[in-house]
Amino acid sequence: ERLFPKLDADLELSHLDGPYSRLAISGRYRVPLAQIGLSLDRVALHHVAESSLRRFLREAEAAIVAER
């Protein structure tokens, strides 16, 4: 059994109207450690995963904007 969560996802950058773009991530998150992992995820780990993804998207946005 794996010890870390697994995320299979796609990162999408789409042009919107005017000077706006949309950066999004969509995928499937799988918890480790079977039932124990599911219990831990319900209590707290999903918050850590969400926070990590938000931070990743903010940093990706900053890198893209800096390249302009």
N, C-alpha and C positions, 0 to 999 in steps of 0.2 A: 504494500500500500504506500502511496506517495505521502510525503510529509508536508508538502506545500500546495496551496490552491493552484488551479490551472485555469487560465483564461485563454480562450480561442476567440479572437475578435478581429474586426476590420475597422480601420481608421479611415474616415471619409472627410474630405475637404470639398465643399460645394460653394460655388459662386451664387450669391443672392443678388438682388437688385442694388444698383449703385455701387458704393464702395464696400459693401458688406459681403462677408463669407460666413460659412458655417463649418465648424470643426466638430465632428461627432465620432463616437466609438460605439460599436454595437457588437455584442458577442455573447458567449456562454461562459459562465463562471462555475467551476466545479470545486467543491470543497474536498480537502483530504480527510483521511481517517474515518471514512464511512459514517456510521451513526454518531460517533463522538464528534466528528467534524461538523455534521449537520447541527448538532446541539450547540456547539461553540459558535457556529456561524449565526444561528438565530439570536444568540445572546449578544455578540459583539463583533465578530470577525467581518460580517458584511459591511459594517460601518468603516472598518479599516480599509476594505477593498474599495468601497465607494470613494473614500477620501483619497486613496492612492490614485485612482483613475482621474478624479478631479484635478489633483496636483499635476499629473502627467499632461492632461489637456491644457492646463494653464501654461505649463512650461513649453509645450509644443507651440501654443499660440504665440508666446513671447519670442520663440526662436524664428517663427515664420514672419512675424511683424518686424523683427530686427533685420531680416534679410531684404526687406523692401528698400 
